[in-house]
Structures are given as structure tokens and as C-alpha cells.
Amino acid sequence: MAGYFSSFGEMPSLSTVLTTYASISAMMMVVRTVLNEMIPRPMREFISSKLSEYLLFNFSNEFTFVIEQRWEAVVSETYKAAEVYLPTIVGYSTDSLLVGSNDTGNSTAVPKLAVPIGVKIADHFEGMRLQWSLHMKEAKKYYNNDRKYFHLTCKKKDRDRVLENYFPYVARKAQKILDDRQILNIYTYEHQDSMWQSAIFKHPSTFDTLAMEPDLKRFIIEDLDLFVNRKGYFDNVGRAWKRGYLLYGPPGTGKSSLVAAIANYLKYHVYDLQLQSVKSDADLRNVLTTTTNRSIILIEDIDCSENTSGDRGRRSSSPDKKNETNTVFIDPGATLSGMLNFIDGLWSSCGEERIIIFTTNHKERLDPALLRPGRMDVHIEMGYCTPPVFRMLAKSYLGIKDHAMFGQVEELIKKVDISPAEMAQHLMKSDDPSIALESLVEFLNMRTIGHLDGGDQTTKQAGVGREDNKKKVDDEIEVILNDKI
Ligand SMILES: Nc1ncnc2c1ncn2[C@@H]1O[C@H](COP(=O)(O)OP(=O)(O)OP(=O)(O)O)[C@@H](O)[C@H]1O
């Protein structure tokens, strides 16, 4: 007890502590003032930066990877992988997450999680502790809009393992999530914001519902299967893992329906690009390189874009014209040469597993450069109804495989052209197959009379088209076989 009182008695009193503190602070102030006056500001800043560098180097054991949205002029795959992967590893230590849902066509839209700016997300991998966070920087000056970037922090000693093992692991996980995707998106390009806008893609067309010549349909499915399963083959022969299709044929023959069937079959997102909405070739490059892997880039009605048909040489060789497109919006739209350069050059080096599809009602109007072998791998003609196509439509629309009027319809469609869209309109007229088929026969008869009278353009083509309809399909498949992967 005595010892306790004795040591307590030796403690300085409160007033002594306060007096000492006051004199030390006063001395520090004097020292600081003297130093400030004696050492010029740049030198002071230099010393302080060196000091903090030294302290950080010796006392911080953290290392931070910065993962920006863009990498070498295209969207960074590491960034995209992180975006997909992170919401799946969220634990209870995370304070908040973004949540939202879209109308998916189901009765209950499943809410999806996303990582908001600033929120920290922890991960553990092979004994390492890692921390992710998302940030945003103003980048209007360079890119027209703000850019996001991730920080991934680890221990300094783990840096190389993160690079060699963890990032590939995240990429594999993200790929798996994307492979299992149930919801497809369709993107349209907003030239005001220079950005793709997404919406849920809900087109019901599938290869089961699509009516076309059975051989041609089988061939397309096999071609797609070969394409998706042959990454190694494309690598070995030194070709980019891409496939280009040109779909051509009259209106209403199912070109858009085929695109939707391909998207639904492969589970690919669709990027629907209007070339007219692209301001310049540079913009085109930006637009196309910001599409994701495993997607279809669709350029519909390519013959309607004036820049893609007749004036390739003029546009590409005229510097004035080029300036015009880059600076003022007198003549918006990317040039065909820009498109072709992209297909031949950049196309090969940006992303993988992509299908580009052009559609046109007038193949003959296209610049031959676009049709050259190697540009579009497969040319597919979507034609008027043939008897097998009619039977498929009758099965989908009326649920019947045979009917007493089938023979009559088949005889008539051998003589006149009718597009699947037109035929579908008649088949939808009634749930009663007899009524629907009567309406169809009446329409076909009228068209035949029109033909005998020398009627409209469509009817005139019919005589030519029907004669060798079967041959046309065989020729087309031959074209495809020549272009086999
Ligand atoms: N081959 C087909 N099989 C099943 N339905 C079809 C087929 N072709 C057309 N249809 C029906 O007609 C509608 C219009 O067809 P679609 O838009 O696919 O034709 P398109 O060839 O792309 O026409 P356009 O050249 O005018 O864009 C489709 O929504 C579908 O209901």
C-alpha cells in the first residue's frame, strides 16, 4: 500500500502537465515559423513529399491495382469481368449495393445487384485478402462522359500472385456467369450520348418457329455450332474468332426473324447499329469496339445507307469530306471504307466470339467490296414461300400438319411469290384452319390473276422465281459450303 501511495505521489500534477504542454507548443510554433521563413516553399514541399514517400514505402504494405474501363482504345476485359463477378461475392461486411430489375417478360422480374461507387467489397483467394472498390473520374475532356474504374487492393507481397492467378480466376468466373445468361439485351446506339443504350431482347423467334428450307436451316445451325465450338481452330489457323453473315431477300422473308433466332440459339446479345447514327469513321471504331464478346452486331438494310453503296471511293479519298464528317454534322454517317477497314483490320484485334450480320433487300445494290470473299463468310438468301416453308408456317400458326387444302395452296405458291410475312398474316386470320386456308387461297388466286393480267412487280417476278426455286436454294447452300469455317 505504501509503495502505491509513493508512486502516485511522484506523478506530475495536472497544472505541471499543462504548463509543459503549453511551452512545447510555443516552442514548436517558433520552430515552424523559423523553418517556414528560412526554407523556401518548393523545398519544403519536396521534403514533405519525400518524407511521406519514405513512410508509405516502409510502413504501408498495401498495393493497389487500378482497372480502368478502357484499355488500349477498347473496353477493358478485366474491367468487364470485375463488373460481372463482384456482385456475386458480396458478403455481409458490404454496407450497400445497387439493386434494380427490368421487365423480362416473366411475371416476376428478378432484381439484379450492381456495385455502386465507393462501396468496398472484400474477397479471399488462396489465402490472400483482397479489397475491391469502384470509383468515378471526370473524363469529359477526353471521352465525352465520365469514366469508372476499379481499385483492387492487396498486400504488396501478393502483387504477382494476384496478377498471375487471381485476375484469370475472376475472368473465368465472369465468363461462366455470362455463359449461363438467361436474359439477352438488345443495344441501340445513341449518337447524342455516344453510347449504347440497352433494352431487354424478347424476340420470340427460334429455329423451331422459323420457316425456311430445311436444308438451309440445318446448314445455318451447323455453321453456328461449328463457329462457337472452334475457338482452338480459329487460333490455329490465325483467324479472328468472328463470323460474318449477309442475309438478303425481299421484305417479309424472315431476315430479322433469323437474326433473332440466331441470338436466342447462341444466347448472344444484339447490337443493332444504324450506320447513319454514327458520326464518323472514328466514331464507328469506338462504337464497334465497345461491344461485348459473344454478341451479334446487326447492320440492317445496309443498301439504304447511302455511304455504303455507290460512293466509297469519293468518301474515302476526299480529305475535305473527312473533315466535314468529323467537325460538322452536315453529312453524318460512317463510310463503307470505315466499315470495311474495321472488318479487315481492327475487327480482328478487338474481342472475340462475335457475329456480324448485314441485311439487305437489294444485294445487287451493295458495293462489290462488301461482297468480296473473306468479308462476309456466309451469304444467305431468304426467299419466298416454298411448299416446305408453307407447311412449317401452317404448323406454327394453325397447329396442323396436314389439311385437305394443302395441295391447292402448294400448287398456287409454285406459281406466285408470297413472302412468309404475307402468308403468316392470312394464317392468323382465324383459329379455324379451314377459314384461314380459304383466305390464303383467295389471296393467292387474286395474285395469280394479277399475274395473268401482267399485274404488279411482285407477280411478274413470280414466274421467274418459281421455275428454279429449288435450284436457287441448292445454289445458295453451295455458296455456304464454299465458305465453310
Ligand atoms: N421465315 C419466316 N418464318 C416465320 N415467320 C416469318 C418468316 N418470315 C417472316 N415471318 C413473319 O413475318 C414478320 C416479318 O418478318 P421479318 O421482319 O423477319 O422479315 P424481314 O425479311 O426482316 O423484312 P424486312 O426486309 O422488311 O425487314 C415476322 O415477325 C414473322 O412473324
Ligand as a Chemical Component Dictionary entry (heavy atoms), coordinates in Angstrom:
data_LIG
# 
_chem_comp.id                   LIG 
_chem_comp.type                 NON-POLYMER 
_chem_comp.pdbx_formal_charge   0 
_chem_comp.three_letter_code    LIG 
# 
loop_
_chem_comp_atom.comp_id 
_chem_comp_atom.atom_id 
_chem_comp_atom.alt_atom_id 
_chem_comp_atom.type_symbol 
_chem_comp_atom.charge 
_chem_comp_atom.model_Cartn_x 
_chem_comp_atom.model_Cartn_y 
_chem_comp_atom.model_Cartn_z 
_chem_comp_atom.pdbx_ordinal 
LIG N1  N1  N 0 -39.350 -17.347 -92.406 1  
LIG C1  C1  C 0 -40.265 -16.979 -91.510 2  
LIG N2  N2  N 0 -40.703 -17.845 -90.583 3  
LIG C2  C2  C 0 -41.624 -17.468 -89.685 4  
LIG N3  N3  N 0 -42.181 -16.253 -89.645 5  
LIG C3  C3  C 0 -41.786 -15.343 -90.545 6  
LIG C4  C4  C 0 -40.798 -15.666 -91.518 7  
LIG N4  N4  N 0 -40.601 -14.583 -92.288 8  
LIG C5  C5  C 0 -41.398 -13.619 -91.823 9  
LIG N5  N5  N 0 -42.122 -14.068 -90.782 10 
LIG C6  C6  C 0 -43.105 -13.289 -90.041 11 
LIG O1  O1  O 0 -43.181 -12.007 -90.645 12 
LIG C7  C7  C 0 -42.773 -10.964 -89.760 13 
LIG C8  C8  C 0 -41.826 -10.016 -90.515 14 
LIG O2  O2  O 0 -40.675 -10.740 -90.876 15 
LIG P1  P1  P 0 -39.195 -10.173 -90.732 16 
LIG O3  O3  O 0 -39.215 -8.819  -90.107 17 
LIG O4  O4  O 0 -38.333 -11.208 -90.106 18 
LIG O5  O5  O 0 -38.824 -10.036 -92.277 19 
LIG P2  P2  P 0 -37.629 -9.261  -92.939 20 
LIG O6  O6  O 0 -37.153 -10.115 -94.060 21 
LIG O7  O7  O 0 -36.627 -8.888  -91.916 22 
LIG O8  O8  O 0 -38.348 -7.996  -93.501 23 
LIG P3  P3  P 0 -37.712 -6.562  -93.906 24 
LIG O9  O9  O 0 -36.788 -6.804  -95.049 25 
LIG O10 O10 O 0 -38.908 -5.753  -94.293 26 
LIG O11 O11 O 0 -37.016 -6.050  -92.673 27 
LIG C9  C9  C 0 -42.076 -11.673 -88.617 28 
LIG O12 O12 O 0 -42.312 -11.041 -87.392 29 
LIG C10 C10 C 0 -42.699 -13.043 -88.616 30 
LIG O13 O13 O 0 -43.871 -13.031 -87.835 31 
# 
loop_
_chem_comp_bond.comp_id 
_chem_comp_bond.atom_id_1 
_chem_comp_bond.atom_id_2 
_chem_comp_bond.value_order 
_chem_comp_bond.pdbx_ordinal 
LIG N1  C1  SING 1  
LIG C1  N2  SING 2  
LIG C1  C4  DOUB 3  
LIG N2  C2  DOUB 4  
LIG C2  N3  SING 5  
LIG N3  C3  DOUB 6  
LIG C3  C4  SING 7  
LIG C3  N5  SING 8  
LIG C4  N4  SING 9  
LIG N4  C5  DOUB 10 
LIG C5  N5  SING 11 
LIG N5  C6  SING 12 
LIG C6  O1  SING 13 
LIG C6  C10 SING 14 
LIG O1  C7  SING 15 
LIG C7  C8  SING 16 
LIG C7  C9  SING 17 
LIG C8  O2  SING 18 
LIG O2  P1  SING 19 
LIG P1  O3  DOUB 20 
LIG P1  O4  SING 21 
LIG P1  O5  SING 22 
LIG O5  P2  SING 23 
LIG P2  O6  DOUB 24 
LIG P2  O7  SING 25 
LIG P2  O8  SING 26 
LIG O8  P3  SING 27 
LIG P3  O9  DOUB 28 
LIG P3  O10 SING 29 
LIG P3  O11 SING 30 
LIG C9  O12 SING 31 
LIG C9  C10 SING 32 
LIG C10 O13 SING 33 
# 
